[in-house]
Amino acid sequence: MRQEPLVQPGYDALARRYAELFPSPYLTHLERHVVHAFADLVTDAGHRGVVVDVGSGLGQVTADLVERGLDVVGVEPSDAMREIAVRNYPGCRFLRDDAYLAGPGATVEVAAILARFSVIHIPPEEVPEVFATWARRLGTGTVVLIACQTADDGVREFDHAVARAWRWSPDRLAETLDEAGFEEIWRTVSRPDADHRFPDVHLVARRR
């Protein structure tokens, strides 16, 4: 008999605790270097518009990219997380929106998209449409970066502490992006450690 999924507290309820536990968005040097390598790709591409940080959370990555000279908008559906981001980074822009960018994000001219550990919270059956929405907003040669916990194959739900979440195999993630109009440029896959129960994938793809 199928059990009902665990009802998690959500990011609004745990925003302050999250800020205490994760003063930095990067738990490893690799995570930081991957984001900076993505920033270099965006700069080199030279497309007009802003970088959209989907699921910007506490705003640290948005602020980091702004410090590197990019025009960035953080998009975050959790009011409590976004309020902390606005308070801590008053020089950055944050919108109340989600991965579909159908709210305030609908009017933004998009030059690139970053989604670190936010796609995991989108039901897998909706992810292809999210990627297709991004493809319609992005011009040829623009880049996206997605980070998520990995599965050995396919997509697997896991017991995330805050909200329902799914792990993606790197190949399945790349295939789903490919079907939406993106070609993979590179990926990194890190091993589990004291701070990571599962391997993480960071995958960069370019709009065809």
Summary of the structure (lengths in Angstrom):
residues: 208
radius of gyration: 16.1
end to end distance: 44.2
largest distance: 53.5
contacts: 657
relative contact order: 0.16
helix: 38%
strand: 25%
